Amino acid sequence: MTFTLDLLLIPLAYLIGSISFAVVVSKCMRLPDPHTYGSGNPGATNVLRTGNKLAAVLTLIGDALKGYFAVMLARVMLGDQSLTSTMGSWILCGVVLAVFLGHLFPVFHGFKGGKGVATACGILFGVNVILGAATLATWIIVATFMRYSSLAALAAAIFGPIYFVFLFGFQPMGIALLIVCLLLIWRHRSNICNLMNGTESRIGSKKST
């Protein structure tokens, strides 16, 4: 691909990220708009509050796959340069940030997006399977023992960039993942306050509107 075409991968990634599977799945399964109940967050945890576990699972898988697909598409289109050349690696970083920002601020859904946990997980698996597995394991461990999805997400967000540096050293992708981490923490600022106040909902609980 030429450099100009390479750059088109970034806005394409944003459009992919803008597909909110919480909204899409809810409409297909005739469930309420996820913006209108619970936390108001269009994500798997909030969809689970409807009591429809299948819808929550489909939302989780869809949001994760779009992050994975955007990164893998870029890696395939860029070829070896996505890992070896300076320009290729920075374009891949742009793709990572674009698909994540697309999820947070989706153009197809009035820029009202989710908090990015599943999409970030998919991104990490797209970058490297071991990196994704280590970060996912962190989420599962914290969620299992503490039963707070937000706390598990914050822990995984913090450790994700650390795992990357431990595995691959200091590279441009580490900067992109750090920005994703900071954005994810920012999106969870209300959850952080709730955790500190002891009012955060646990996994599986039904939060009133």
Salt bridges, closest charged atoms under 4 A:
ASP33 OD1 - HIS35 ND1 2.80
ASP63 OD1 - LYS66 NZ 3.53
